[in-house]
């Protein structure tokens, strides 16, 4: 597959590099903020999983359905990843 090579001005190249640096800095900041929330997020997930096993979740109007423990997914061994 052949790609068309477009020529950019020096100003456009500088802008692209600056924009890329800024986006990477924003990304690193978001990742660090999400990593700082990991212990709280784990608690939120555990609370949610307990709640749907004991209280249940709404299926229709006031009809609640409880999820049996064996149907709850196991926590993966990998690091929790927030997609943004």
The 8 nearest C-alpha neighbors of each residue, nearest first, counted from 0:
[[1, 2, 3, 4, 5, 6, 7, 12],
 [2, 0, 3, 4, 5, 6, 7, 12],
 [1, 3, 4, 0, 5, 6, 7, 12],
 [2, 4, 5, 1, 6, 0, 7, 8],
 [5, 3, 2, 6, 1, 7, 0, 8],
 [4, 6, 3, 7, 2, 8, 12, 11],
 [5, 7, 4, 8, 9, 12, 3, 11],
 [8, 6, 11, 12, 5, 9, 10, 4],
 [7, 9, 11, 10, 12, 6, 13, 14],
 [10, 8, 12, 11, 13, 7, 14, 6],
 [9, 11, 13, 8, 12, 14, 7, 15],
 [10, 12, 14, 8, 9, 13, 7, 15],
 [13, 11, 9, 15, 14, 10, 16, 8],
 [14, 12, 10, 16, 15, 11, 9, 17],
 [13, 15, 11, 17, 12, 16, 18, 10],
 [16, 14, 12, 18, 13, 17, 19, 11],
 [15, 17, 19, 13, 18, 14, 20, 12],
 [18, 16, 14, 20, 19, 15, 13, 21],
 [17, 19, 21, 15, 20, 16, 14, 22],
 [18, 20, 16, 22, 17, 21, 15, 23],
 [21, 19, 17, 23, 18, 22, 24, 16],
 [22, 20, 24, 18, 19, 23, 25, 17],
 [23, 21, 25, 19, 24, 20, 26, 18],
 [22, 24, 26, 20, 25, 21, 19, 27],
 [23, 25, 21, 27, 22, 26, 20, 28],
 [26, 24, 22, 28, 23, 27, 21, 29],
 [25, 27, 23, 29, 28, 24, 22, 30],
 [28, 26, 30, 24, 29, 25, 31, 23],
 [27, 29, 25, 31, 26, 30, 32, 24],
 [30, 28, 32, 26, 31, 27, 33, 25],
 [31, 29, 33, 27, 32, 28, 34, 26],
 [30, 32, 34, 28, 33, 29, 27, 35],
 [33, 31, 35, 29, 30, 34, 28, 36],
 [34, 32, 30, 36, 35, 31, 29, 37],
 [33, 35, 31, 37, 36, 32, 30, 38],
 [34, 36, 32, 33, 37, 31, 38, 39],
 [37, 35, 33, 34, 39, 38, 40, 32],
 [36, 38, 40, 34, 39, 35, 41, 33],
 [39, 37, 41, 40, 36, 42, 35, 34],
 [40, 38, 42, 36, 41, 37, 43, 35],
 [39, 41, 37, 43, 42, 38, 36, 44],
 [42, 40, 44, 38, 39, 43, 37, 45],
 [41, 43, 45, 39, 40, 44, 46, 38],
 [44, 42, 40, 46, 41, 45, 47, 39],
 [43, 45, 47, 41, 42, 46, 48, 40],
 [44, 46, 42, 48, 47, 43, 41, 49],
 [47, 45, 43, 49, 44, 48, 42, 50],
 [46, 48, 50, 44, 49, 45, 43, 51],
 [47, 49, 45, 51, 50, 46, 44, 52],
 [50, 48, 46, 52, 47, 51, 45, 53],
 [49, 51, 47, 53, 54, 52, 48, 46],
 [50, 52, 55, 48, 54, 49, 53, 56],
 [53, 51, 66, 49, 65, 50, 55, 67],
 [54, 52, 50, 51, 55, 49, 65, 66],
 [55, 53, 50, 51, 52, 65, 56, 63],
 [56, 54, 65, 51, 64, 63, 52, 53],
 [57, 55, 63, 64, 51, 58, 65, 54],
 [58, 56, 63, 59, 62, 64, 61, 60],
 [57, 59, 62, 63, 56, 64, 60, 61],
 [58, 60, 62, 57, 61, 63, 56, 64],
 [59, 61, 62, 57, 58, 63, 56, 64],
 [62, 60, 59, 63, 57, 58, 56, 64],
 [63, 61, 59, 58, 60, 57, 64, 56],
 [64, 62, 57, 56, 55, 58, 61, 65],
 [65, 63, 55, 56, 58, 57, 66, 62],
 [66, 64, 55, 52, 51, 67, 54, 53],
 [65, 67, 52, 51, 68, 64, 55, 70],
 [68, 66, 69, 70, 52, 65, 71, 51],
 [67, 69, 71, 70, 66, 52, 72, 48],
 [68, 70, 67, 71, 72, 66, 73, 52],
 [71, 69, 68, 67, 72, 66, 73, 52],
 [70, 72, 68, 69, 73, 67, 66, 48],
 [73, 71, 70, 74, 69, 75, 68, 48],
 [74, 72, 75, 71, 70, 76, 69, 68],
 [73, 75, 72, 76, 77, 71, 79, 78],
 [76, 74, 77, 73, 78, 79, 72, 80],
 [77, 75, 74, 78, 79, 73, 80, 72],
 [78, 76, 75, 79, 80, 74, 73, 81],
 [77, 79, 80, 76, 75, 37, 81, 34],
 [80, 78, 77, 81, 37, 75, 76, 34],
 [81, 79, 78, 82, 77, 33, 34, 30],
 [80, 82, 83, 79, 33, 30, 34, 78],
 [81, 83, 80, 30, 79, 33, 29, 26],
 [82, 81, 29, 26, 30, 80, 33, 25]]
